Amino acid sequence: MPGTFYEISPEVMARDLGDEVVLLHATSGKYFGLDPVGARVWQLLAAGGSLEAAIEALSFEYDVSVNQLDADLRALAQELAGQGLLLPRSSGSLKNDKPLV
């Protein structure tokens, strides 16, 4: 299935805190927090799904337009990638098989 895929950077440690996720980028020492929606996106992308599959899944979980969801999730993924938390990858198996949390 063509799409936009990411994997968790090997420099990232993630911890589930209830319905939120806290991320630590080991090299930079920066912490990041994801709210429940961001945590769900992180979970879906970390499981190896495409960004488009995450958008589709979340369109059934939240009362939001697909266009808004698409824009928001693409912006979040770009932000996470820009911070070095997610790495773009081609489709196929994950290189980094670290557990999500």
C-alpha positions as CSV (number, residue, x, y, z in Angstrom):
1,M,0.0,0.0,0.0
2,P,1.6,3.3,-1.0
3,G,1.7,6.0,1.6
4,T,3.8,8.0,4.0
5,F,5.6,5.8,6.6
6,Y,7.7,6.6,9.7
7,E,9.6,4.7,12.3
8,I,10.7,5.7,15.8
9,S,14.2,7.1,15.9
10,P,16.6,4.8,17.8
11,E,17.4,7.9,19.9
12,V,13.9,8.1,21.3
13,M,12.6,6.6,24.5
14,A,8.8,6.7,24.9
15,R,6.7,6.2,28.1
16,D,3.0,5.8,28.4
17,L,1.5,8.0,31.1
18,G,-2.1,7.1,31.2
19,D,-3.6,8.3,27.9
20,E,-0.6,10.5,27.1
21,V,3.0,9.7,25.9
22,V,6.2,11.4,27.0
23,L,9.1,11.2,24.6
24,L,12.8,11.7,25.4
25,H,15.3,12.3,22.6
26,A,18.4,10.9,24.1
27,T,20.9,12.9,22.1
28,S,19.4,16.3,22.5
29,G,18.0,15.6,26.1
30,K,14.7,17.2,25.1
31,Y,11.4,15.9,26.4
32,F,8.2,16.0,24.4
33,G,4.6,15.4,25.5
34,L,1.8,14.0,23.4
35,D,-1.8,14.5,24.4
36,P,-4.2,11.6,24.0
37,V,-4.8,12.2,20.2
38,G,-1.0,12.7,19.6
39,A,-0.4,9.5,21.6
40,R,-2.8,7.6,19.4
41,V,-1.1,8.9,16.3
42,W,2.3,7.8,17.8
43,Q,0.9,4.4,18.5
44,L,-0.4,3.9,15.0
45,L,2.8,5.1,13.3
46,A,5.0,3.2,15.6
47,A,3.1,0.0,14.8
48,G,4.2,0.4,11.2
49,G,1.1,1.8,9.7
50,S,1.1,4.6,7.1
51,L,0.1,8.1,7.9
52,E,-2.8,7.7,5.6
53,A,-3.9,4.5,7.5
54,A,-3.7,6.5,10.8
55,I,-5.9,9.3,9.3
56,E,-8.4,6.7,8.2
57,A,-8.4,5.0,11.6
58,L,-8.8,8.2,13.6
59,S,-11.6,9.4,11.3
60,F,-13.7,6.7,12.9
61,E,-12.5,7.4,16.4
62,Y,-13.0,11.2,16.5
63,D,-15.7,13.5,15.3
64,V,-13.6,15.6,12.9
65,S,-13.5,16.1,9.2
66,V,-11.1,14.0,7.2
67,N,-9.6,17.1,5.7
68,Q,-8.9,18.7,9.1
69,L,-7.6,15.4,10.4
70,D,-5.3,15.0,7.4
71,A,-3.9,18.5,7.8
72,D,-3.4,18.1,11.6
73,L,-1.8,14.6,11.4
74,R,0.6,15.6,8.6
75,A,1.6,18.7,10.6
76,L,2.2,16.6,13.7
77,A,4.2,14.0,11.8
78,Q,6.3,16.7,10.2
79,E,6.9,18.3,13.6
80,L,7.9,15.0,15.2
81,A,10.2,14.2,12.3
82,G,11.7,17.7,12.5
83,Q,12.6,17.1,16.1
84,G,14.2,13.8,15.2
85,L,11.6,11.7,16.9
86,L,10.3,10.0,13.8
87,L,12.3,9.0,10.8
88,P,10.8,8.8,7.3
89,R,11.0,5.4,5.8
90,S,9.8,3.6,2.7
91,S,7.1,1.0,3.0
92,G,8.0,-2.5,4.2
93,S,9.3,-3.8,7.4
94,L,10.4,-1.5,10.2
95,K,14.2,-1.2,10.6
96,N,13.8,-0.2,14.3
97,D,11.7,-2.7,16.2
98,K,11.8,-0.9,19.5
99,P,8.7,-1.3,21.6
100,L,6.3,1.7,21.5
101,V,6.5,2.3,25.3
